[in-house]
Amino acid sequence: MSTTVQTPLVTAAEIEAAHERIQDEINRTPLRYSERLSQLTNCNVYLKCEELQDVRSYKIRGALNSIKNLSDEELAAGIVTASAGNHAQGVAYACKTMGVQGKIFVPVPTPAQKRDRILAHGGRFVDLVVTGESFDEASAAAHEDAAERGATFIEPFDAHDTVVGQGTMAKEILEQLAEEGKELHALIAPVGGGGLLSGLTSYVAEKAPEAQIYGVEPAGAASLAAAFRNNGPMTLPTVDPFVDGAAVKRIGALPYEILSANKDRLEHFAVSEDDVCIEMLNLYQNEGIVSEPAGALSVTGLTKLDLAPGSTVVCVISGGNNDVIRYTEIMERSLVHRGLKHYFLISFPQVPGQLRIFLDEILNPGDDITRFKYQKRNNCVLGTALVGLVLEKPEEIDQIIERLDNSKFEYEYLKPGTPEYKVVG
C-alpha cells in the first residue's frame, strides 16, 4: 500500500533561497551562550539576539523577503502596510534599502516616538499616514488605499513570503550551533500572529527533525491556544496590550495551518505578563540585553519548562524596541508579582509623631517606603495615606500585617486584581 507524503506549505529550500536573497541587507545576529540560564536549567542555553538587527527586531527578514519577491511592475506601483510596531519599521527600512516608495498607516494613538522611528528608517521613501482610532481602522484604510492604487499590501505575518523570510533565522541558528559543535534539541520562540514560529518550525522540521519546538504566547493574548481549541483561527474578544509585539487577536491562517501540521514536534503555552516583566529585568541586569516584552517571552517560557539535562536550547530574543519610560511600569509589575511590593491605605491619627511610630513599630529595618500620599485634613481625627512598601523578602508581608493588626492604626491592604487596587493608579 502506497503512502502519500504531504509537501510542506513552506520548505527549507524556499527558506534557504530567501536567506540568499536578503542576507546582504540583514545582520547575522549573534547566537549568544547564557551562563546564567544554562546554570538555572542545567542545559546549554543560547540566545538568538534579533534585537541587534538594524531595526531592532526580526521583522526585517519577512519584510525584505516579501518586497524582494515583487515584480518590477509591483514595485513601481508601490507598497502599503499598516502597523504601529516592528513590522512598520521593517517595511520602512526595506523601502529605503531597495529604493521603493511605501505608504505606512498607523492609528492616531501611536506615540510620536514610534512615528519618528518609522520615518527615520524609511526616509524619503516612506509616507506616513496617521488615521483611525485603532489598528483595525488604520489597517482597513491601508487596504482600501492599496486597492485603489493597485499597490501591494505587505502582510505582517499571514503571508507565504513573510513566513519564509522569518524562517531564515532558523537557518542561521542551525549553522551557528554547528560552528559550536552542537545540535539543536529545543527551540523556544514567541507567538503573536504566528509568522515567526511557523517559519522556524518549517525549517527545523526538515533540517533538525528530532528537535522540539516551543511556542510561548502572553496569557492576555493567547490566540494560538484559542485556535487549537477551535480547530482553526478565531478572534479573541479582547487582548492585554502590554506584550504589544505579540498582542494579536487572531493567529494567521497560514501560520496556523503550518503549526497544526507539526503538532508532533510543537508544544505551546502561555506565560503571564508579570512573569515577562521579571525576565525583561533579568535579561537587562544579567546579560545586558534590552528586550521588548515580546522579546522576553521565550526566556520566560524557558523558566517554566523541565528540559532534559544537557540539552542544547535556543531562545529567540525577537526584538528590543522598548521605550525606556516603560521600565518604570515593568519594575513595578515585577516587584508586585514577586511579592516584594505592597500597598496599604493607612489611617493616621492627626497628631504629631504618628509616622515615626509607624516606621519604628510596623516596618522592618530593611523595608523601604516608595510611595506616600497623604493630605492633612482640618477638623478630622484621622487622615488616610496611600503607602507603598518594598520588602526585602516576600514572607515579611505577614509580619507587617500582624503588627498592623496589633496596632492602633486602621488600615486596608490593597490586593492586586481587586477593584480597591485601582487607587494605586
N, C-alpha and C positions, 0 to 999 in steps of 0.2 A: 504494500500500500504506500503510495507516494504522499509526501507531506509538502505543504506549501509554506515557504519561508517568506514572511511579510517583509517588504522593503521598508526600512526606517523612513519616517517623514523627513528627517534631517540626517544626512550621512556624514561620517568622518571625512570622506573625500571632499564634500562640499565645504566643510569647516576648514580643512587644510588649504583649499583653494582661496577661501576668504582671507585666511591669515596671510597668504602670499600677496593678496590684493591690498591689504590695509597695513601691512607691517611697517612700512616706511613712515606712516603718519601716527602710529601709536607707540607707546612705551612698552617694552617687555618688562613689566613691573617685577620687582623682587619677590622671590619666594623666601621668606624670612623665618628662620628657626626661632621658636619661642621657648626659652629655657623655663620661664615661669609656668606656662601652660603644659609643657612637657612633664614637669615635676608634679603638677597638680593632677594630671590624668594618668601618669605612668605610661605615656605614649610619646611618640616623636611628632610634635605638633609644629606645623609650618603655617605661616600667614601669607596669603597671596595679596599683596598690597596694592590694590587698584586705586586707592586714594592718591597714589603717586602718578596717575595719568595727568596730562596737562589740564584736563577739565575736572580732575579730582574724582572721577568715577569711571566705572567700566562702560558706561553708556556710549562712549565714543566709538566702541567697537561695532555695535549694531547700527549706529547712525552712519558711520563711514561705509560699512558694507552695503547698506541699503542704497545710499546715494551713488556709490561707485558702480552699482549694478544697473543704474538707469541708462537709457539710450540717450544719444545726443539730443534728440527731439524732446525727450522728457526733461533733460537738464535745462534746455533752452526755455522751456515753459515754466521753470522754477519749481521750488518745493515749498511745502507748508507743513507745519506741525503745531500742536498745542501741548504745552507743558509749562509748569512753573518751577520745575526741578532740574534734575541731572540730564534728562533727555533733551530738554531745550538747549542746554549748554553744549551737549554733544553735537546736536544738529547745527548749532551756530558755528562751532569750531570746524565741522566738516564743510560747511558752506564757504568759510573763508579759505580753508586749505585747498578746496577744489575750485574756487572762483565761481561758485554757483549762487544765484540770488535766491534767498529764502525769506519766508514770512513766518514769524512765530507769534502765536496768540497766547496771551496769558490773562488770567482773570484779574479784575480790579484789585482784590486784596493782596496780590503778590507784592511782597516787600520790595522797596526801591533797590535794596542791595542785590536781590536776585535779578531784577531787571538789568541792573548795571553789569552784572556778570555775563548775562546773555549778550548784551551789546559789546562788551569787551572781547568776548570770544569770536563774535561774528563780524565786528567792524562794519564797514560799508556794504557788506554782502547780506546783511540781515535787517529786515524791517520788523520792528516790534509793535504789535497791536495789543493794546490793553482794553479788554472788553469782557462784559459778563461778570456776574457776582460769584460764580463758581467755576470750577474746572469744566464741568459738563457744558455750561453755557459757552465758555471760551472754545471748547472743542467743537461744539455744533457750529459756531461761527467760522472756525478754521475749515471744517469740512465743506461748508457752503462756499467759502471763498475758493477752495481748491476746485470744486466742481464748476464754478462759474468761469474760472480762468484756465481750466484744463491743466492745473498744476498737480504734482504728485504729493499726496499726504504720506509723511513718514511716520509709521506706527511706532509707539514706544516699546511694545512687547509682543503684540499679537500679529506677527507677520513673519513669513519664512526667512527673508533676508536678515531681519533683525535677530531672530533666534540663531541663525548661522553665525552672524557676527559675534554675538555674545559667546558662542561656543568656542571661539578662538582662544579664549582664556584657558580652557581645558587642555588644549594642545601645548601651551606654554607650561602649564603645571606638570604634565607628564614628562616633558623634556627636562624641566628643571630638577625634578625628582631623580630622573635617570642620571643627571650630572652629579648628584649626591650619592649615587649608588642605591637609591631607594625605589620601592614600588608602592603605588597608592593602595591603601586599604580602606580609607574613608574620606569622603569629600563632603564638607558641610558648607551650604550656601544659603543666602537669604531668599525668601519668596515674596514677591509683590504681585506683579502681573504674570510672572512665570517665565518670562523670556530668558532670563539668565539661567535659571535652574534647568529648563528644558534644553537649552543649548549645551550646557555642561554635561547633562545626562546623555544626550545624543552621542557625544564624542567618547565619553568614558565607557558607555555600553559596548562600543566596538573595540576600543583600544585597551581598556582595563576592566574586562567584564566581571572579574571577581570582586571589584571594589564596591563598597556600599556607599550610597548617596543619601544625604540627609538634607531635607528642606526645612528651614526654620522661618516661621512667619510670626508677626506680632499677634498677641491674643486678641487685640482690638480690631484686627483686620485679617482674619483667618479665611481668606477666600479660597485657598486650595483645599483646606479641610471641608469647607462647605460644598465645594464641587464634588469631592469624592463621596460625601454623604448623599448628594443629589444625583450621582451618576452623570454629572455634566455641570458646566459652569452655571452659577446662579449669582444674582446680585444681592449683596448684603444690604440690609436696610440702612445701616449706619456703620461708620468705621471710626476708630480712635485716630486722630490725625498726628499723634505725637511721633510715631515712626514714619515720617512723611514719605520717605523713599520707598516704602512698602505698603502704604495705606491705600490699597486698591480694593474697590468694592467687588470687582468681578475678575476672576482669573481669565486669561486669554484662552480662546477656543483652541488654537493650535498648541500652545504650551500644555493645556490640559490633555489633549489627545496624545502628545508625546509622553507626558508623565504617566498617564494611565496605562500606556503600553509598556511601561518599565516598572510596574509595581513590585516586581520580584527583587529589584535592587534598590528601591526607593522607600525611605521612611520620611514621614513629615510630622511635625508637631509645632505647637505654638509656645511662645515664652511671653512673660508679662513685660509690659513697658517699663515697669520699675526695675526688673532684672536687667533690662537693656541699659538703663542708666548706670547701674553698678559696673557693668562691663565696659561701658564707654570710659568711665573714670579709670578703671583698671588698665585699659589699653593706653590711656594718656600718661598715667603715673608710672607705669612699669615699662612699657615698650616705647613710649614717646609718640604714639600714633594718635593723631586727631581723626577720629571716626565720627561720621554722622550716625544717627540711631540705627538706620537700616544696615549700615556697615558693621555694626557690632552684633547683629543678630546671630551670625554663625558662631562667634565665640561664646555668646550667651547660651546657645544651644549645646555647644561642646560641654559646658559645665553641667548639663543635665543628663549627659549620656554616660553609659558604663561600657567603655570600649575595651577590647582585649589588650592586655598589657603588651607594650612593644609595638603597637600598631602605628603605621605612618598615616598621619591625619593632616589634611589641608583645610583650613578655614579661610573663606573668601572675605576679605575686608573690601566690601563693594564700593565704598565711597567715603569721602571726607569733607563734603560740603555742609559743614555745620557752623551756623552763626555763633560767634563767641558769646553773645548775650544769652544764648540758650543754656550755657553751662550753669548759670545760677539755678534754673529750674532742674537741671539734671542732677546737680549736687543735692538739692533739696529732696527730690524724689528718692535718690539713693539712700540718704540718711534715714528718711522716714521708713523706707522698705526694710532697711537693716535693723530697725528698732532702736536707732540711736537718737532720733529727733522726735520730740513730743510737744504738744501744745495743750495749754490749760487756760481756762478763764478763772482767775483768782479774784475773790472779793477781799480787798484790803480795808481794814478799819482806817478811817481817815484821821489818824493821829500819827505823830512823828515816830519814826523808828520801826515801822512795820516791815519795810523792805529788808532792813538789816536782820530782823527776826526770821524772815523767810529764807534769806541766804544762809544764816547760821544754823537754823534748826531743820530745814527741809532738804536743802541740797547737799550733795556730796562735794568734797573738796575739788574734784576734777570736773564737775559739771559746769556747763557754760550757758549763760543766758544769751541767746542770739536774737531774741525779739522781745520787746517790752513796750506795749502800747497802753498808756494809762492817761486818763484825763480826770483831774480832781474836780469834784462837784461840790458846790456850796450847799450847805444845809442838808447834807446827806451823811448818814452814818458810815456807809460803805462805798467804796469806789472799785469798779471792776477793771482788771487789766488782762490783756491778752499776753500770755507769757510763753515764749518758745525756748525749749531747753535742748541742748545736745549733751548726751551722756557718754561716758567712757565705755560702758558695757550695756548691752540691751537689757540684761536682767535687773539693772539698777532701777528701772521704772517701777517695779513692785515695791522697792524701798521708799521711793518718793511718794507713791500713793498711800502707803501705810502711814508715813509720817503726816501727810496731809489729813488723813482720816483721824489721826490722834491730835491734831492741832485745832486752833480756833479759827483757822481760815476756812471760809466756804469756797468750794471750787467745783469746776466741771471739767472733766477730762475729755478732750476732743479727739474722737477716733476717726482715722481716715476712712472715707467712704460713706460717712453718715451725713445727714443734712446739716448738723451742727458744725461740721468741719469747714463748711463754706466760709465761716467767719475768718478763717486763716487767710483766705484770698489767694 
